[in-house]
């Protein structure tokens, strides 16, 4: 657990799990549909602009913190680990779908 200290010198316990907001994703959805559901519900992205070519920053309006939160949401939703290198290279929704699908099929260590 990390502690975040603000200007007021108050320490607040912080974990990445605390970023995750609970919401229900239907189990019968495929990977791409679940990921769209997360973007729409968690980040208020308009449904019609989520395409494989959509860039997270330019087209979907996500900043670097949003992208970090998205990676955490994806790890939690799919019970996977996304490496820092993979996370840093994700520019489009399609690249993220490919990354998540590869992570799902990667042998667990």
N, C-alpha and C positions, 0 to 999 in steps of 0.2 A: 504494500500500500504506500502511496506517495502522499505527501502533504503539500497543499497549495497554500502559499502565504500571499495575502493581498496587501494592498497599501495600508490597510488598517491594522496590520500585524496580527491578524487572526488566522490561525492555521485550521484548514478544513481538510478532513480525510477525503482522499480522492482515489477512486479506482476506475479503470476504463469501463467496467461493467455498469457503473453508475450512469454512464452516458446513454445506455440502452433503455428505450422506452418500450414497455410491453404492448404488443398488439398481436392480433391473431392472423396468421397466414394459413389459408386452407392447405391441408396436407396433400391434396391431389393435384396441386399446381406443379408444372415443370420449373426447372431452375430459372429460366428467363422470366417467366411469369411471376415467380416469387420475388425476384430482384426488382421487377417493375413495381410490384406491390409495396416493397420497402421504400423505394424512391418516392412513390406517390403519397403513401401514408406518413412516412417519417420526415420527408424533406419537402413535402407539398409541391412536388414537381408535377406539371400538367401531363396527363396521361398521353396525349397525342404527340408530345415532343420526345418521348423516350423511345429512341430508335437505336439500332446497333451502331450507327455512325455518330450519334449524339455525344459531344464532348462534355465531360462533367462541368468544367468551368465555363466554357464559352456558351454552350447550348442549354445546359440544365441549371446554371447559376450556382453551382456548388463551389465554395471556397475550400482552401486546404484543410481547415478544421472539419468541414462537412464531409470531405472525402475520407478523412481519418475515421470519423464516426460511421460512415458508410461501411468501411472495411470491417470495423468492429461489429456492426449489425450483421454483415454477411458471415463473419466467422461464427457468431452466435446462432444465426438462423440455420446454417448448414453444418454446424459442428466441425469446422475446418480451421486450419491455420493458414494465413496468407503472409508470406515473408515480407519483410520491409522492402526488399528489392522489387518484388512483384507489385506491392501496393504503390510504390513510387512510380512505377511504369504505366499504371492504369490511366489512360487519357479518355477513353470512350466507354460507353455502356457495353458495346460488343466485346471489347477487350476484357472487361470485368466478368462478363458471362463466361468467356473462354477460361479465364483464370479460376473462377469458382468451380466450373465443371472439371478442370484438371485437378484441382485440389480435392474434390470429392472422390475422384478415382485414384488419387495418389495413395500408395500403401502407407498405412499408419506405422509410425516408428515406436 
